[in-house]
Amino acid sequence: MRSHSILASALALCALDSVVATPIAGKSLPSKPTSKHLRYEHVKRDGPQFANGQPIDGKGKGAPLLGGTNKALDLQNQDNLGAQSTDNGNVANLKWSFSGSKTRLLNGGWVREQLITDLPASGDIAAAQQHLTKGSIRELHWHRVAEWGYVYSGRVAVGAVDEHGRNQYSILNVGDIWYFPKGEAHVIQGLDDQNEYLLVFDEGNFEAPGTTFNVNDWLAHTPKRIIAKSLGIDESLLGTLPATNPYILNATVAENDIAHPFGELSGNASYVYYASKDAGITAPGGGGNIKIVDSNNFPAAKTIASTITTLKPGALRELHWHPNAEEWLYFLTGTARATAFVGNTNARTFDFSAGDTAVFPDNSGHYIENTSNQTLQFIEIYKSDRAVDISLTQWLALTPSSIVASVLKVPESAVKTLKKEKQLIIA
């Protein structure tokens, strides 16, 4: 019996250490492990193997993945392998990548969405990436919910008309934002060869029936006699009306002479905010910049507040929470790590890269760290009229130091060094 256990041990060591074996019982053992994954059983003693896509912490916990797995996803999501030892409990998935969304190909562009069916934790916000070629039009439409947009490539023209007949036609560049209130008639057209933008809606179940109303869809289901009578034109002119809803259609860029007989949507009534011209706030912590775009500086945006946040390499968006709304995020550049603390000992860490979306539940504590050697930029969205956060450091610094020291079990002298001003981003 003992010889069998020794043989088993020898076989295991052979497989793990990938050394040439001494023949046993007249047979040569393989000089290489039967599975390349067994190699990690050997090296796990030397340190964590998350960077190799293996759930091994190097401290005796974990073991190699031997079954089917998506190696690329494992490497992109090392915290799902257990890299963050402070994670605990069962926390719902708070991440979705647009790469996991189905892309609808259309004449003149494409669109892919992130809906509540993709990210159930995001009850307040749905979003889409949308692309228009030069001249192409996201057709005349309106929504039962508000629409917020951010241009991240190219240039677009947006137009809208409100209940009083006041209208607006504006050209937006990279970094600019628009907001159309619930029910407002609007249109978008691409101006450069290729144009792309982020769309955000203040409703997670955005594709539910009765959320979006396209003009061609409406007219295709209305008798032409009624259309002609209502528009005051001859019915014979309606023979080429689209029979189906194009959603996006090819067109050409034309010079438009826009009249404003009932007034222009401008000033505080404007549906456009030129965030590209906003310098933002240099974080007191020295790690980056934040542009806050909410009803304080963009009065039309009554139900969607936002920030455009830029972190330098290694910088940290400080520990904080949002008291008024859940936080939805879209990552533009770089890679990041964030942990959401959702209360009752439950916390989970996620890894993010460009094109990912995330949601942190209402009032959950969290941070965001730039894990790349390049600039990290992301957009924060709140279903609210204001972007509000509470800083952990500021709270502790403005609470009697003896109380904080007693609760945290740290020297009171250390508590007295805490910054009383929000740092926002730590270098």
Secondary structure by P-SEA (a helix, b strand, c coil): caaaaaaaaaaaaaaaaccccccccccccccccccccccccccccccccccccccccccccbbbbcccccaaaaaaccccccccccccccccccccccccbbbbbccccccccccccccccccccccbbbbbccccccccccccbbbbbbbccbbbbbbbccccccccccccccccccccccccccbbbbcccbbbbbbbbcccccccccccccaaaaaaaccaaaaaaaaccccccccccccccccbbbbbbbbccccccccccccccccccccccccccccccccbbbbbbccccccccccbbbbbbbbcccccccbbbbccbbbbbbbccccbbbbbbccccbbbbbbbcccbbbbbccccccccccccccbbbbbbbbccccbbbbbaaaaaaaccaaaaaaaacccaaaaaacccccccccc
